[in-house]
Amino acid sequence: MTDDAFSCRCCGSRNRATVLDMGSVPLANDFVAPGDEVGDAFRAPLALVMCRDCCLIQLESLVDRERLFSNYLWVTGTSQAAAQHAPWLAQRLSDRYLETKGNVLVEIASNDGFFLRHYRDAGFRILGVDPSNVALDADAAGLTSIRGFFGSDIARDIVSKHGEANVIVARNVLGHSSELRDLIAGAALLLAEGGRFVIEHPYAYLMREEVQYDQIFHEHVSYPTVQSLANLLEQFNLKIVDVEFAPMNGGSVLLEAAHEGDPAPEAGLEMRAFENFIQLNEPEGWAGFRRAVHRQRDALRELLEQLADEGKVVVGYGAAAKCMTMLNYCYIDTKLVSAFGDANPRKQGLLCPGVRIPVVSPEDLVALNPDYILLGAWNLQTEIVKQFREEWGFQGKFICPVPMPEIL
Ligand SMILES: [Zn+2]
C-alpha cells in the first residue's frame, strides 16, 4: 500500500507523475446497515498517476481485490442503458463474426449474465468468467460462468476443456484489473487464430475533457487511452484492428484486437496521433483537469450549502460506486443531501459509505417531496429525468454535478 510498492501495471516501471491526489477515502461499495459503526471505517489512498515510460494512467496504490469484489453490488441488468446496449453489441458481433470466425464466445467479467444471455440468443456458444457473488445469479439462470479472476491460468483451463475462443469480450473490465498484464496474457492465449478480442472501456480522454473524476475509485485501477492500450496489447503480440466510440459509462471506446499476424490492418493510428497532439499521454496535459476538479468540488459544495440555507429538500439519485467517491471527496453528508434513491434493491436500506446518507427506493425518494435531485449516475441522466417526470410525477429540479454543477 505504500508508494514504494508502485510498479506500472503495464510495463513495470516505477517512474510516474501524479495526475490527481484525492486523499484517503472509503471503498465505494462499502455500503453499511444502519447501526453498523465499523463496516465503512476502512480508508485507502486514492491517487492517480501516469507512468512516465508507457503513459498508462493508473492508481498509485491498490486495495486487495478480494476485499473489493467479494461484496460487489453492481448488477449489469439494472441499467436501462445496458438493456439497450446488450442486444446492439450481440447483434454486431454476430453479424461480424458468427459465420466468419466461429461461434465460441467467452466474456470476461460476465457479472449477472445479462450480456451472456444476449450473446447466446444471437447464436454464440457462451462461457462467462466472473469473480463476484453476483455471478451466482447467472448460474441460476443457466448462463454458465467460471468463478474467478480471468488470467492466464483460467485461459489455459478453458482452452483444455472447451477449446480456444473465436470472440472474447471484456466490457468495462480492463480498468478494474489489478493484474492487467496477466489478463491480456490470458486473452492472447485463449484467442483463436483469426479471432477478435473485443474491449470496451471508459475513455480517459472524456474523463479529462468532461471532468468525470468520479470515474476514479479504488476498483478502477487503470484509465486507458488508445495509445496506452496499444502499448499494452503490443507486449502480447496483439494489435488494434478496429476502434470507435460507444455511448456507455459517460463515453467509452469500443475496440477490437487481433493477433499480430492477422491480415486485418492496424487501426486507431489517427486517434493515437490526436491523443499525442492534445498531450493526453503526458502528465503535463492533465494540469487543467486537476484544477477543474478542485473548482468543481468548491462549486458543488457552495451550491448545496446555499440550498440547505434556503431550507430546500435536496436528495440524490443513483448511488453508483462512482458517486460515492464524489460524495466523500466533496464531504457531502446528510446535512446537504438527506437521502439517496437507487433502483438496486441490494442497496436500499443501507447507508452510503463514509458520508452515511441513507439509500431508499425511487418511490420512497419521491415521497420525501424533494426540491432538488442530485444526479449520482449523471451518465444515465436522460433516462432518469424521463422516469422521474413521467412515472413518478416529479416536479422539482435536477442537479448534474459534472463537468461543473448545473441545475436542470
Ligand atoms: Zn508503464
Residues whose N, C-alpha, C, O or C-beta is under 5 A from the ligand:
A	BS01	ZN	C8 C10 C11 G12 S13 C51 D53 C54 C55
